[in-house]
C-alpha cells in the first residue's frame, strides 16, 4: 500500500470516464463521490507502479486522480493508502518487465513531474 499523495501521474491528461475494469463507464468524479460516501479504498483495483526515484503510476491514471481528489477533501483527516503492484527500477536486483518499461516511457507525458493530471 502506498500513500496516494506520493504517487506520480505519468500522463499529463486523462479522460473523465473509465474505459475498463469495474468502474467502466463511470466518471472519475463518481468514484471520488463514492469514496467520500464510504466506498472502501481496498475495493479499488491495485495500481501498477514503477518505482524510479518516486512511484510512477503506469497503469490507471484515472484511479489515482479520483483517489487524490478524495484525499484532498478536508473531511479526510488521515493519509489514504491504495494497493499497488510495484516494480522497483531503483533496485538493480529486480527485473522490471520490458513491456512495462515501454509503457512507462510511452506514457510519460507529464509536464509537472506527475503532481497531477488534467482532464482531456
C-alpha positions as CSV (number, residue, x, y, z in Angstrom):
1,X,0.0,0.0,0.0
2,X,1.3,3.4,-0.9
3,X,0.1,6.9,0.1
4,X,-1.8,8.3,-2.8
5,X,-0.1,11.7,-2.3
6,X,3.3,10.0,-3.0
7,X,2.1,8.7,-6.4
8,X,3.0,10.4,-9.6
9,X,1.0,10.5,-12.8
10,X,2.9,9.5,-15.9
11,X,0.4,11.1,-18.2
12,X,-0.4,14.8,-18.3
13,X,-4.0,14.2,-19.2
14,X,-6.7,11.6,-18.6
15,X,-10.2,11.0,-19.7
16,X,-13.2,11.9,-17.5
17,X,-14.6,8.4,-17.9
18,X,-13.2,5.0,-17.0
19,X,-12.8,2.8,-20.1
20,X,-12.1,-0.6,-18.4
21,X,-12.5,-2.5,-15.2
22,X,-15.1,-2.4,-12.5
23,X,-15.7,1.4,-13.0
24,X,-16.1,1.2,-16.8
25,X,-18.4,3.9,-18.0
26,X,-18.4,5.8,-14.7
27,X,-16.8,9.2,-14.3
28,X,-13.7,9.9,-12.2
29,X,-15.9,12.3,-10.2
30,X,-18.4,9.5,-9.5
31,X,-15.6,7.4,-8.0
32,X,-14.5,10.3,-5.9
33,X,-18.0,10.8,-4.6
34,X,-18.3,7.0,-3.9
35,X,-15.1,7.2,-1.8
36,X,-16.4,10.2,0.1
37,X,-19.5,8.2,0.8
38,X,-17.6,5.3,2.3
39,X,-16.6,3.1,-0.7
40,X,-13.6,1.1,0.6
41,X,-10.3,2.1,-1.0
42,X,-9.3,-1.6,-0.8
43,X,-12.1,-2.3,-3.4
44,X,-10.2,-0.3,-6.0
45,X,-8.1,-2.4,-8.4
46,X,-4.4,-2.2,-7.5
47,X,-2.4,0.3,-9.4
48,X,0.6,-0.8,-11.4
49,X,3.6,1.4,-10.3
50,X,7.2,1.7,-11.5
51,X,9.4,3.0,-8.7
52,X,12.1,5.2,-10.3
53,X,13.2,7.7,-7.7
54,X,9.5,8.2,-6.9
55,X,6.5,5.9,-7.5
56,X,5.0,6.4,-11.0
57,X,1.6,5.1,-11.9
58,X,1.9,3.3,-15.2
59,X,-1.5,1.6,-15.5
60,X,-4.5,3.6,-14.3
61,X,-4.3,7.4,-14.3
62,X,-8.0,7.9,-13.6
63,X,-8.0,5.9,-10.3
64,X,-5.2,8.0,-8.7
65,X,-6.9,11.2,-9.9
66,X,-10.1,10.2,-8.0
67,X,-8.0,9.0,-5.0
68,X,-6.0,12.2,-4.8
69,X,-9.2,14.3,-5.0
70,X,-10.7,12.2,-2.2
71,X,-7.5,12.5,-0.1
72,X,-7.5,16.3,-0.6
73,X,-11.0,16.5,0.9
74,X,-10.9,18.4,4.2
75,X,-13.0,15.7,5.9
76,X,-10.4,13.0,5.2
77,X,-8.1,13.6,8.2
78,X,-5.6,10.9,7.5
79,X,-3.4,9.6,4.7
80,X,-5.1,7.5,2.0
81,X,-3.3,4.3,1.1
82,X,-4.0,2.3,-2.0
83,X,-2.9,-1.2,-3.0
84,X,-0.2,-1.1,-5.7
85,X,1.8,-3.6,-7.7
86,X,5.3,-2.0,-7.5
87,X,8.1,-2.8,-10.0
88,X,11.3,-1.3,-8.5
89,X,13.7,0.1,-11.0
90,X,15.8,1.6,-8.2
91,X,16.7,-2.0,-7.1
92,X,19.2,-3.4,-9.6
93,X,18.3,-6.9,-8.5
94,X,14.7,-6.6,-9.6
95,X,13.9,-7.2,-13.3
96,X,11.2,-4.9,-14.5
97,X,9.3,-6.4,-17.5
98,X,10.4,-4.8,-20.8
99,X,6.8,-4.3,-21.9
100,X,6.0,-2.4,-18.7
101,X,9.1,-0.2,-19.2
102,X,8.0,0.5,-22.7
103,X,4.5,1.5,-21.5
104,X,6.1,3.7,-18.8
105,X,8.3,5.5,-21.3
106,X,5.5,5.9,-23.9
107,X,3.0,7.2,-21.3
108,X,5.4,9.7,-19.8
109,X,3.8,13.0,-20.9
110,X,3.7,14.8,-17.6
111,X,4.9,18.4,-17.6
112,X,4.7,18.9,-13.8
113,X,6.7,15.9,-12.5
114,X,3.5,13.9,-12.2
115,X,2.0,16.0,-9.5
116,X,-1.4,15.9,-11.2
117,X,-3.2,15.1,-14.4
118,X,-5.8,17.3,-16.1
119,X,-8.9,16.1,-17.8
120,X,-9.0,15.9,-21.6
